[in-house]
Amino acid sequence: MGFLGNVSILVLSNNNLSGEIPSSLQNCSIVSMDFGGNRLSRNLLSWIESDIFMLRLRSNLLSGIIPRKWCNLYKLCILDFAQNNLSGGILDCFNNFTAMVDHGAFGYKPIENYTEKAYIVTKGREYEYDRTLQLVTCIDLSGNSLTREIPIQITSLTRLGTLKYLSMNHLARSIPKNIGNMRWLETLDLSNNRLFGPILGSMSSLTSLVHLNLSFNKLIGRIPYGNQLQTLNDATIYKGNPSLCGFPLSTKCPGDETFDGLSITSVDDKQGGDDYERIWFYASIGLGFVVGFWSVCGTLLLKKSWRHCYFRFCDDIKDRIALLIALRVVHLKKKFGLEKKLKFVDWKVGVVLNLRYACVLILS
């Protein structure tokens, strides 16, 4: 296969292939490689070139550590090595994957007359992408034996959509403090690790987040509340963290007040605050209406000179409108000869001219 120098997309997924991936493939011009769902073994590919867009070797028997040479994969948008036997730490140079920072920087161009397809696990399900594949950004190394900590450099991938490479590993330490910078992140799965410490408040800045899983770690403290996090009210997201408290868990945090045996959490406080704001909003509308109405009508009722001035102004406006209507009617009569058809207009004009007298009689 190494003699196929013009091959750019190589898809051999979901077969029964075994052994190792031949190094002769480095002679090809591969930009997309999908060997997922086989029984391939040995170490990862250290010869991968920097032009590759998608590297998917999911559900194989690959082992070893992540090669340091992968720090040069600046065009990489999809990295999926989930469910293998990888070990060691995670590269601290993921910030070199600049295509996940500015997705349009390198302009990956699909092959003409060919629609590439791939299955990507995101938002808790597996989706098939074809025409929109070039817009997907994903890192998934879940289900391995990766250790050490989550590198803070991962938070610089501001265009990353799915970060699922951390679940079901042996990662320790805390969640990176700048994780709120990843504003386009839709899926974040850090479950089944050894992470400890609090859930950072910056996580509430992930406004695109639709799927979160922090279960079975050693996280502690109050669960932050706000923005997108308040819509993720499934308690199983935080299952297996006995030291966590607050909404949506039933465990109360220290300092939470109680009333009639029920806990009043920050969620209740927020809802109560919204109720008070709503009450004051309607009260201000009613007060504004009363003040505005009586400041005008009350003045007209109490001050005779102002009332006369106001009605004279109304009379002038009515006269001008009536005059304009009458002139227009005359013009139409002369132009189209519609004397009989427009008699009802004359009647209405007469009504308008006499409205001022009715108003004066009623309000004077």
C-alpha positions as CSV (number, residue, x, y, z in Angstrom):
1,M,0.0,0.0,0.0
2,G,3.0,2.3,0.4
3,F,3.3,2.5,-3.3
4,L,-0.1,4.3,-3.6
5,G,1.5,7.7,-3.3
6,N,-1.6,9.7,-4.2
7,V,-3.8,8.1,-1.6
8,S,-5.2,10.9,0.6
9,I,-8.2,9.2,2.4
10,L,-7.8,5.7,3.8
11,V,-10.9,4.1,5.4
12,L,-10.6,0.5,6.6
13,S,-12.8,0.7,9.6
14,N,-15.0,-2.0,11.1
15,N,-13.3,-5.0,9.7
16,N,-11.3,-7.9,11.3
17,L,-7.8,-6.5,10.6
18,S,-5.0,-7.5,13.0
19,G,-1.3,-6.9,13.4
20,E,0.3,-3.5,13.1
21,I,-0.3,-0.6,10.8
22,P,2.5,-0.7,8.1
23,S,5.0,2.1,8.3
24,S,5.1,2.2,4.5
25,L,1.9,4.3,4.6
26,Q,4.1,7.3,5.3
27,N,5.0,7.3,1.6
28,C,1.3,8.2,0.9
29,S,-0.2,11.7,1.1
30,I,-2.8,10.7,3.7
31,V,-4.9,13.5,5.2
32,S,-7.6,11.3,6.7
33,M,-7.1,7.8,8.2
34,D,-9.8,5.7,9.7
35,F,-8.9,2.2,11.0
36,G,-11.5,2.1,13.9
37,G,-13.2,-1.1,14.9
38,N,-10.4,-3.6,14.1
39,R,-7.9,-5.6,16.2
40,L,-4.8,-3.7,15.3
41,S,-2.0,-3.8,17.9
42,R,1.5,-2.5,18.6
43,N,2.5,1.1,19.3
44,L,1.0,4.3,17.9
45,L,2.2,5.7,14.6
46,S,5.1,8.1,15.2
47,W,5.5,8.7,11.5
48,I,2.2,10.6,11.0
49,E,2.7,13.7,9.0
50,S,1.5,17.2,9.9
51,D,-0.9,17.4,7.0
52,I,-3.4,14.9,8.5
53,F,-6.9,16.1,9.3
54,M,-8.5,13.1,10.9
55,L,-6.8,10.2,12.7
56,R,-9.3,7.6,14.0
57,L,-8.0,4.3,15.4
58,R,-10.9,3.8,17.8
59,S,-11.6,0.3,19.4
60,N,-8.4,-1.5,18.6
61,L,-5.6,-3.1,20.7
62,L,-3.0,-0.4,20.3
63,S,-0.6,0.2,23.3
64,G,2.3,2.3,24.3
65,I,2.5,6.1,24.8
66,I,1.4,9.0,22.7
67,P,4.4,9.9,20.5
68,R,6.0,13.3,21.1
69,K,6.2,13.9,17.3
70,W,2.4,14.4,17.4
71,C,3.0,17.9,18.7
72,N,3.5,18.9,15.1
73,L,0.0,17.9,13.9
74,Y,-1.2,21.5,13.6
75,K,-3.9,20.6,11.0
76,L,-5.5,17.9,13.1
77,C,-9.2,18.3,13.8
78,I,-10.3,14.8,14.8
79,L,-8.2,12.6,17.1
80,D,-10.0,9.4,18.2
81,F,-8.0,6.7,20.0
82,A,-10.7,5.6,22.4
83,Q,-10.9,2.1,23.8
84,N,-7.3,1.0,23.3
85,N,-4.5,0.2,25.7
86,L,-2.6,3.5,25.7
87,S,-0.6,4.4,28.8
88,G,1.6,7.2,30.1
89,G,0.7,10.9,30.3
90,I,-1.1,13.2,27.9
91,L,1.0,15.5,25.8
92,D,1.5,19.0,27.1
93,C,1.7,20.4,23.6
94,F,-1.9,20.1,22.5
95,N,-1.9,23.9,22.1
96,N,0.0,23.2,18.8
97,F,-3.2,21.7,17.3
98,T,-3.9,25.2,15.9
99,A,-6.7,23.9,13.6
100,M,-8.7,23.4,16.9
101,V,-8.0,27.0,17.8
102,D,-8.9,28.6,14.4
103,H,-10.8,26.0,12.4
104,G,-10.7,27.9,9.1
105,A,-7.0,28.7,9.3
106,F,-5.8,25.8,7.0
107,G,-8.9,25.3,4.9
108,Y,-9.3,21.5,4.7
109,K,-10.7,20.8,1.2
110,P,-12.8,17.6,0.6
111,I,-12.1,15.4,-2.4
112,E,-14.2,16.3,-5.4
113,N,-17.1,14.0,-6.1
114,Y,-16.5,12.1,-2.9
115,T,-18.3,12.5,0.5
116,E,-16.2,11.3,3.4
117,K,-18.0,9.8,6.3
118,A,-17.0,9.1,9.9
119,Y,-18.8,8.1,13.2
120,I,-18.0,10.4,16.0
121,V,-19.1,9.9,19.6
122,T,-20.4,13.3,20.9
123,K,-23.2,14.6,23.1
124,G,-23.5,11.1,24.7
125,R,-24.3,9.4,21.4
126,E,-22.6,8.2,18.2
127,Y,-23.4,10.3,15.2
128,E,-22.5,9.9,11.5
129,Y,-21.0,12.9,9.9
130,D,-20.5,13.3,6.1
131,R,-20.9,16.7,4.5
132,T,-20.3,18.5,7.8
133,L,-17.3,16.4,8.8
134,Q,-14.9,19.1,7.9
135,L,-16.5,21.3,10.6
136,V,-16.1,18.8,13.4
137,T,-13.4,19.1,16.1
138,C,-13.0,16.2,18.5
139,I,-10.4,14.7,20.9
140,D,-11.4,11.3,22.3
141,L,-8.9,9.1,24.1
142,S,-11.3,7.6,26.6
143,G,-11.1,4.0,27.8
144,N,-7.4,3.7,28.0
145,S,-4.9,3.7,30.9
146,L,-3.6,7.3,30.7
147,T,-2.2,8.7,33.9
148,R,-0.8,11.9,35.4
149,E,-2.8,15.2,35.1
150,I,-4.8,17.1,32.5
151,P,-2.4,19.5,30.8
152,I,-3.5,23.1,31.1
153,Q,-2.5,23.6,27.4
154,I,-5.7,21.8,26.4
155,T,-7.7,24.9,27.5
156,S,-6.2,26.9,24.6
157,L,-8.2,24.8,22.1
158,T,-11.0,27.4,22.0
159,R,-12.7,25.8,18.9
160,L,-12.8,22.3,20.2
161,G,-16.3,20.9,20.2
162,T,-15.9,17.5,21.9
163,L,-13.4,16.7,24.7
164,K,-14.0,13.1,25.7
165,Y,-10.5,11.7,25.8
166,L,-10.3,11.8,29.6
167,S,-13.1,9.4,30.7
168,M,-12.3,5.9,31.9
169,N,-8.6,6.5,32.5
170,H,-6.4,7.0,35.6
171,L,-6.0,10.8,35.5
172,A,-5.3,12.6,38.8
173,R,-5.1,16.1,40.2
174,S,-7.6,18.8,39.5
175,I,-9.6,20.2,36.6
176,P,-7.6,23.0,34.7
177,K,-8.6,26.4,36.0
178,N,-8.9,27.9,32.5
179,I,-11.4,25.4,31.2
180,G,-13.9,28.2,30.8
181,N,-12.0,29.5,27.8
182,M,-13.2,26.6,25.7
183,R,-16.4,28.5,24.7
184,W,-17.3,26.1,21.8
185,L,-17.1,23.0,23.9
186,E,-20.4,21.0,23.5
187,T,-19.3,17.7,25.2
188,L,-17.1,17.3,28.2
189,D,-16.6,13.9,29.7
190,L,-14.1,13.6,32.6
191,S,-15.8,10.6,34.3
192,N,-14.2,7.5,35.9
193,N,-10.9,9.0,36.8
194,R,-9.1,10.2,40.0
195,L,-9.7,13.9,39.7
196,F,-10.0,15.7,43.0
197,G,-10.6,19.2,44.2
198,P,-13.6,21.6,43.5
199,I,-15.5,22.1,40.3
200,L,-14.3,25.5,39.2
201,G,-16.8,28.3,38.7
202,S,-15.2,29.1,35.3
203,M,-17.0,26.0,34.0
204,S,-20.2,28.0,34.0
205,S,-18.6,30.0,31.1
206,L,-19.0,27.0,28.8
207,T,-22.1,28.4,27.2
208,S,-22.2,25.8,24.4
209,L,-22.1,22.8,26.7
210,V,-24.9,20.3,26.2
211,H,-23.4,17.1,27.6
212,L,-21.4,16.9,30.8
213,N,-20.1,13.9,32.8
214,L,-18.0,14.3,35.9
215,S,-19.1,11.1,37.6
216,F,-16.9,8.7,39.7
217,N,-14.1,11.0,40.7
218,K,-13.0,12.6,44.0
219,L,-14.4,16.0,43.4
220,I,-15.5,18.1,46.5
221,G,-17.4,21.2,47.4
222,R,-20.4,23.0,46.0
223,I,-21.5,22.4,42.4
224,P,-21.3,25.8,40.6
225,Y,-24.6,27.2,39.2
226,G,-25.2,29.6,36.3
227,N,-25.5,29.9,32.6
228,Q,-25.5,26.6,30.8
229,L,-24.8,24.5,33.9
230,Q,-28.2,25.3,35.3
231,T,-29.8,23.5,32.4
232,L,-27.8,20.3,33.1
233,N,-29.9,19.2,36.0
234,D,-29.3,15.5,35.8
235,A,-27.9,14.3,39.1
236,T,-26.1,11.3,37.5
237,I,-23.6,13.8,36.0
238,Y,-22.0,14.1,39.4
239,K,-22.6,10.5,40.6
240,G,-19.8,8.8,42.5
241,N,-18.4,12.0,44.1
242,P,-19.6,11.7,47.7
243,S,-18.1,15.0,48.8
244,L,-20.0,17.1,46.2
245,C,-23.1,19.0,47.3
246,G,-25.7,21.4,46.0
247,F,-28.1,21.4,43.1
248,P,-29.0,19.0,41.4
249,L,-27.8,16.6,44.1
250,S,-29.9,16.0,47.2
251,T,-26.9,16.6,49.5
252,K,-27.0,20.0,51.2
253,C,-23.9,22.1,51.4
254,P,-22.7,23.5,54.8
255,G,-24.4,26.8,55.4
256,D,-27.6,26.1,53.5
257,E,-30.6,27.3,55.4
258,T,-33.6,25.0,56.1
259,F,-37.2,25.7,56.3
260,D,-39.8,23.1,57.4
261,G,-37.3,20.4,56.8
262,L,-36.6,21.4,53.2
263,S,-33.2,22.7,52.0
264,I,-33.1,26.1,50.5
265,T,-30.2,26.0,48.0
266,S,-28.8,28.6,45.8
267,V,-31.3,27.5,43.2
268,D,-34.2,28.4,45.5
269,D,-32.6,31.7,46.3
270,K,-32.3,32.5,42.7
271,Q,-35.9,31.6,42.0
272,G,-37.0,33.7,44.9
273,G,-35.0,36.6,43.7
274,D,-36.6,36.3,40.3
275,D,-40.1,36.4,41.9
276,Y,-39.2,39.6,43.8
277,E,-37.9,41.2,40.6
278,R,-41.1,40.3,38.8
279,I,-43.2,41.8,41.5
280,W,-41.3,45.1,41.5
281,F,-41.4,45.1,37.7
282,Y,-45.2,45.0,37.6
283,A,-45.5,47.4,40.5
284,S,-43.3,49.9,38.7
285,I,-45.5,49.6,35.5
286,G,-48.7,50.3,37.5
287,L,-47.1,53.2,39.4
288,G,-45.8,54.7,36.1
289,F,-49.2,54.4,34.5
290,V,-51.0,56.1,37.4
291,V,-48.4,58.9,37.7
292,G,-48.3,59.5,33.9
293,F,-52.1,59.4,33.5
294,W,-53.1,61.7,36.3
295,S,-50.2,64.1,35.7
296,V,-51.9,64.8,32.3
297,C,-55.6,64.2,32.9
298,G,-55.6,65.6,36.5
299,T,-54.0,68.8,35.3
300,L,-56.6,69.3,32.6
301,L,-59.4,68.7,35.1
302,L,-58.1,71.1,37.7
303,K,-56.7,73.9,35.6
304,K,-59.3,75.5,33.3
305,S,-56.9,77.6,31.2
306,W,-54.8,74.6,30.3
307,R,-58.0,72.6,29.5
308,H,-59.2,75.3,27.1
309,C,-55.7,75.5,25.5
310,Y,-55.6,71.7,25.0
311,F,-59.1,71.6,23.4
312,R,-58.2,74.5,21.1
313,F,-55.2,72.6,20.0
314,C,-57.3,69.5,19.3
315,D,-59.8,71.6,17.4
316,D,-57.1,73.0,15.2
317,I,-55.8,69.5,14.4
318,K,-59.3,68.2,13.6
319,D,-60.0,71.2,11.4
320,R,-56.8,70.6,9.4
321,I,-57.6,66.9,9.0
322,A,-61.2,67.6,7.9
323,L,-60.0,70.2,5.4
324,L,-57.4,67.8,3.9
325,I,-60.1,65.1,3.6
326,A,-62.6,67.6,2.0
327,L,-60.0,68.8,-0.5
328,R,-59.1,65.3,-1.4
329,V,-62.7,64.3,-2.0
330,V,-63.2,67.3,-4.3
331,H,-60.1,66.4,-6.2
332,L,-61.4,62.8,-6.7
333,K,-64.8,64.0,-7.8
334,K,-63.4,66.2,-10.4
335,K,-60.9,63.6,-11.6
336,F,-63.1,60.5,-11.8
337,G,-66.7,61.9,-11.6
338,L,-67.6,59.9,-8.5
339,E,-70.1,62.3,-7.0
340,K,-72.7,59.7,-6.3
341,K,-70.2,57.1,-5.0
342,L,-68.5,59.5,-2.6
343,K,-71.6,60.9,-0.9
344,F,-70.9,58.8,2.1
345,V,-67.5,60.5,2.4
346,D,-69.2,63.9,2.7
347,W,-71.3,62.6,5.5
348,K,-68.2,61.4,7.4
349,V,-66.4,64.7,6.9
350,G,-69.4,66.4,8.4
351,V,-69.2,64.1,11.4
352,V,-65.5,64.9,11.9
353,L,-66.2,68.6,11.8
354,N,-68.8,68.3,14.5
355,L,-66.8,66.2,16.9
356,R,-65.2,69.2,18.5
357,Y,-68.5,70.5,19.6
358,A,-69.5,67.2,21.2
359,C,-66.1,67.1,23.1
360,V,-66.6,70.7,24.4
361,L,-70.1,70.0,25.6
362,I,-69.0,66.8,27.4
363,L,-65.8,68.1,29.1
364,S,-66.4,71.8,29.7
